[in-house]
Amino acid sequence: DDSKMPWTVAAVEGMRGQKGYLPGAMLYKDQYACVVLPTANATNAASVAAATSANNSSDDETTTPKVIGWVLTASDPKEFGQKLEYFDQIEGYQPGGGGLYDRAVANVVLSDPSQCIGTESTATPAAIGEKGQVIQAYVYHRPDCQKHERIPSGDWLQRNRDTTTTD
């Protein structure tokens, strides 16, 4: 997030993260960033394996849709639960539906472990996993968003550098 909103710092405090991507997902610019997950058939292990076997050695834009972001975790499960509740509030997620965003568990492919963030005292925080490793992570998504402006790179932080496409 590059909004410079005060909640951003509080939300990630005490957590560590590693870049990753959601194969097959698309990112749109609506009032806020909107991830649209692929259909159930496109999220199976074979699709993820195909995306990782294509030697995605970098997080460059490719012709295959994907959304790039950060996988965040906390060492303490209780702290992780509290952070998840806080992110739910930020994203307007309501467990019964009717919120601004939905939350789902999706397969995420981890990127270069040297691109980690965290609060450890070491210069490089511990990685969550190896490059290309597929893990499950919570993802906030909005299938009903306006799909007029797609972010081609799938990276919200690069949106001002992207040429958005109209779908």
Residue pairs with C-beta under 8 A, 6 or more apart in sequence:
1 8
1 156
2 156
2 157
7 90
10 86
11 83
11 86
11 87
11 90
12 72
12 117
13 119
14 74
14 79
14 83
14 119
15 72
15 73
15 74
15 83
15 118
15 119
16 72
16 73
16 74
16 116
16 117
16 118
16 119
16 120
16 125
16 126
16 128
17 70
17 71
17 72
17 73
17 116
17 117
17 118
17 128
18 70
18 71
18 110
18 111
18 113
18 115
18 116
18 117
18 127
18 128
18 129
19 59
19 68
19 69
19 70
19 71
19 110
19 111
19 112
19 115
20 68
20 69
20 70
20 71
20 108
20 109
20 110
20 111
20 135
20 137
21 56
21 59
21 66
21 67
21 68
21 69
21 108
21 109
21 111
21 154
22 35
22 37
22 66
22 67
22 69
22 106
22 107
22 108
22 109
22 139
22 154
23 38
23 47
23 48
23 50
23 51
23 52
23 64
23 65
23 66
23 107
23 109
24 37
24 38
24 42
24 43
24 47
24 51
24 64
24 65
24 66
25 35
25 36
25 37
25 38
25 65
25 66
25 67
25 106
25 139
25 141
25 154
26 35
26 36
26 65
26 67
26 150
26 154
27 33
27 34
27 35
27 36
27 67
27 150
27 151
27 154
27 155
27 156
28 34
28 36
28 145
28 146
28 147
28 148
28 149
28 150
28 151
29 149
29 150
29 151
29 159
29 164
30 142
30 145
30 146
30 149
32 100
33 151
33 156
33 159
34 141
34 142
34 145
34 146
35 67
35 139
35 140
35 141
35 142
36 141
36 142
36 143
36 145
36 147
37 43
37 104
37 106
37 139
37 141
37 143
38 47
38 65
43 106
43 107
45 107
45 134
48 107
48 109
48 134
49 134
51 64
51 66
51 109
52 109
52 132
52 134
54 62
54 64
56 62
56 109
56 132
59 68
59 111
59 112
59 155
61 152
61 153
61 154
65 154
66 154
67 154
67 155
68 111
68 153
68 154
68 155
68 156
69 155
69 156
70 117
71 108
71 110
71 128
71 135
71 137
72 83
73 80
73 128
74 80
74 83
84 138
87 93
87 138
87 140
88 95
88 103
91 99
91 100
91 101
91 103
91 140
92 99
92 100
92 101
93 99
93 100
93 101
93 102
93 103
93 140
100 142
101 140
101 141
101 142
102 140
102 141
102 142
102 143
103 138
103 139
103 140
103 141
104 138
104 139
104 141
105 136
105 137
105 138
105 139
106 136
106 137
106 139
107 134
107 135
107 136
108 134
108 135
108 136
108 137
108 139
109 132
109 133
109 134
110 127
110 128
110 129
110 130
110 131
110 132
110 133
110 134
110 135
111 131
112 131
113 127
113 128
113 129
113 130
113 131
114 124
114 127
116 124
116 125
116 126
116 127
116 128
117 125
118 125
118 126
119 125
120 126
128 135
129 135
147 167
148 166
148 167
149 164
149 165
149 166
150 164
150 165
150 166
150 167
151 158
151 159
151 162
151 164
152 162
152 163
152 164
152 165
153 159
153 161
153 162
155 162
